[in-house]
């Protein structure tokens, strides 16, 4: 009989926290598990290392030592009853791939898996993993945009659609946004603004930006980068 450490099927319309298993408590998986726990999510941490499991004891809802490549071990932990599992095993590619194949036999949960290389990611995609994340590649791309200057934060939402935090250039200041028509001139949309010393607020057609304001803009990669470099 499966031993359920968490409350199964926790995520619902009433806003209850979801139940998540994090397999692999290294730097990525450990940080992710702690962040989920701090946000009120019930977290089952699983790792093959006794020392690593001990280091997370008392920090997560429950943490156990187990071989995640064994389907029976996952069933004994009732992983198949949870909402989400994050497969955060990194350097051991065989363990990552075997664990993914075991998890895909279950109707639940939704599977997120970390890939440490493009070939690793391709294999996880081919297996049918629901969400494959490539943290090193994604962070490298993000930092590349930040070091060019002008952009203070950068989130890639799609292949060529990004959300960028930057400062309001002169071309976007002192007149209402609907008068400036930045969408037509620069192919970007200002979606939120933060006055100097103020708080973030969604923009309106009558919003007027001033020198020193921070803004969130969305649009294509090239358009947002060009706009962020304006004086």
C-alpha positions in Angstrom: 0.0 0.0 0.0 1.3 3.4 -1.0 2.5 5.6 1.9 1.1 9.1 1.2 3.2 11.8 2.9 1.3 14.7 1.4 -2.4 15.6 0.8 -3.1 14.3 -2.7 -4.9 16.5 -5.3 -4.3 19.6 -3.2 -4.7 22.1 -6.0 -8.3 23.1 -6.7 -10.6 26.0 -7.5 -10.8 26.9 -3.8 -7.1 27.9 -4.0 -5.6 25.2 -1.9 -1.9 24.7 -2.3 -0.7 22.1 -4.7 1.3 19.0 -3.7 4.7 18.7 -5.4 7.4 16.1 -5.3 10.9 17.3 -6.0 13.2 14.5 -7.1 16.9 15.5 -6.7 17.8 18.0 -4.0 21.0 19.4 -5.5 21.5 23.2 -6.0 18.6 23.6 -8.4 16.2 21.1 -6.9 16.9 22.1 -3.3 16.5 25.8 -4.0 13.2 25.1 -5.9 11.9 22.9 -3.1 12.6 25.5 -0.4 11.0 28.2 -2.5 7.9 26.1 -3.0 7.7 25.3 0.7 8.1 28.9 1.7 5.2 29.8 -0.6 2.9 27.3 1.3 3.2 24.4 -1.1 3.4 20.9 0.4 6.7 19.4 -0.8 7.9 15.9 -0.8 11.7 15.9 -1.3 13.3 12.7 -2.7 17.0 12.1 -3.1 19.3 9.0 -3.3 21.8 10.6 -0.9 21.4 10.1 2.8 23.5 13.2 3.6 21.4 15.4 1.3 18.1 14.1 2.7 19.4 14.8 6.2 20.3 18.3 5.3 16.7 19.0 4.3 15.1 17.3 7.2 12.7 19.7 8.9 12.9 22.2 6.0 10.4 20.4 3.8 6.9 18.9 4.5 8.6 15.5 4.1 12.0 14.3 2.7 13.0 10.7 2.0 15.8 8.7 0.7 14.7 6.6 -2.3 15.8 5.3 -5.7 13.6 7.2 -8.1 14.5 4.9 -11.0 12.4 2.2 -9.3 8.7 2.5 -10.2 7.7 0.6 -7.0 9.6 3.1 -4.8 7.7 6.0 -6.5 4.4 4.2 -5.9 5.2 3.5 -2.3 5.7 7.2 -1.8 2.4 7.9 -3.6 4.1 10.1 -6.1 1.4 9.1 -8.7 -1.2 10.7 -6.5 0.4 14.2 -6.4 -0.3 17.2 -8.6 3.2 17.9 -9.8 6.6 16.3 -9.8 9.8 18.2 -10.6 12.6 16.0 -11.8 15.7 17.9 -10.8 18.3 15.2 -11.2 21.2 16.8 -13.1 24.5 15.1 -13.6 23.3 11.5 -13.6 21.6 11.4 -17.1 20.7 7.7 -16.8 18.9 8.3 -13.5 17.1 11.3 -15.0 15.9 9.5 -18.1 14.9 6.3 -16.2 13.0 8.3 -13.6 11.2 10.3 -16.3 10.2 7.0 -18.0 8.8 5.7 -14.7 6.9 8.9 -14.0 5.3 8.9 -17.5 3.5 5.6 -16.7 1.4 7.5 -14.2 -1.8 9.3 -15.1 -0.7 12.0 -12.6 1.3 14.1 -11.9 2.3 16.9 -14.3 6.0 16.4 -14.9 8.6 19.2 -15.0 12.2 18.1 -15.7 15.5 19.8 -15.7 17.8 19.3 -18.7 21.5 20.0 -18.4 22.2 19.9 -22.1 20.4 20.1 -25.4 20.7 16.4 -26.1 19.3 15.7 -22.6 16.5 18.0 -23.3 15.7 16.4 -26.6 15.5 13.0 -25.0 13.1 14.3 -22.3 11.0 15.9 -25.0 10.9 12.7 -27.0 9.9 10.7 -23.9 6.9 13.0 -23.6 7.8 15.0 -20.5 5.3 17.7 -20.1 7.6 20.6 -19.3 11.4 20.5 -19.9 13.4 23.4 -18.4 16.9 24.3 -19.4 18.1 26.6 -16.6 21.7 27.1 -17.7 20.8 27.9 -21.3 17.8 30.1 -20.3 19.9 32.0 -17.7 22.7 32.5 -20.2 20.4 34.0 -22.7 18.8 36.2 -20.1 22.1 37.5 -18.8 23.3 38.1 -22.4 20.5 40.6 -22.8 21.1 42.3 -19.5 24.9 42.9 -20.0 24.1 44.9 -23.2 22.9 47.7 -21.1 19.5 49.5 -20.9 17.6 46.3 -19.9 17.3 45.7 -16.1 15.3 42.5 -16.3 14.3 40.2 -19.2 11.7 37.4 -19.5 11.3 35.4 -22.6 7.6 34.6 -23.0 7.7 33.0 -26.4 10.1 32.5 -29.3 10.0 36.2 -30.2 7.9 37.8 -27.5 9.6 39.2 -24.4 8.8 41.2 -21.3 11.5 43.7 -20.4 12.1 46.0 -17.4 13.9 49.2 -18.4 13.8 53.0 -17.8 11.6 55.4 -19.6 13.5 57.0 -22.5 13.0 60.6 -23.5 10.9 59.5 -26.4 8.4 58.0 -23.9 8.2 60.9 -21.4 6.0 64.0 -20.6 3.0 63.1 -22.8 0.2 60.6 -22.5 1.0 57.2 -23.9 -2.0 57.3 -26.3 -0.6 60.5 -27.8 3.0 59.1 -28.0 1.7 56.0 -29.8 4.8 54.0 -28.9 3.1 50.8 -30.2 3.1 52.1 -33.8 6.5 53.9 -33.6 8.6 51.3 -31.8 6.5 48.1 -32.0 6.4 47.8 -28.2 3.7 48.2 -25.5 4.3 49.8 -22.1 2.3 47.6 -19.7 3.3 49.0 -16.3 5.3 51.8 -14.8 7.0 52.6 -11.5 7.6 56.3 -10.7 10.9 57.1 -8.9 10.2 56.1 -5.2 6.8 54.8 -6.1 5.1 51.5 -6.8 4.4 49.5 -9.9 1.0 50.3 -11.5 -0.5 49.1 -14.8 -0.4 51.8 -17.5 -3.5 53.5 -19.0 -3.8 55.4 -22.3 -3.6 58.7 -20.2 -0.5 57.6 -18.3 2.4 60.1 -18.5 5.9 58.8 -17.9 8.6 61.0 -16.3 12.4 61.0 -16.2 13.5 58.3 -13.7 10.5 56.1 -14.2 10.9 52.4 -14.6 8.7 50.6 -17.1 7.7 47.1 -18.2 7.5 46.8 -22.0 6.5 43.8 -24.1 7.1 43.0 -27.7 9.5 41.3 -30.1 13.1 40.8 -29.0 14.7 43.3 -31.4 12.0 45.9 -30.8 12.3 45.8 -27.0 16.1 45.9 -27.1 16.1 48.9 -29.5 13.6 50.8 -27.4 15.7 50.1 -24.2 18.7 51.6 -25.8 17.0 54.9 -26.6 18.5 57.9 -24.7 
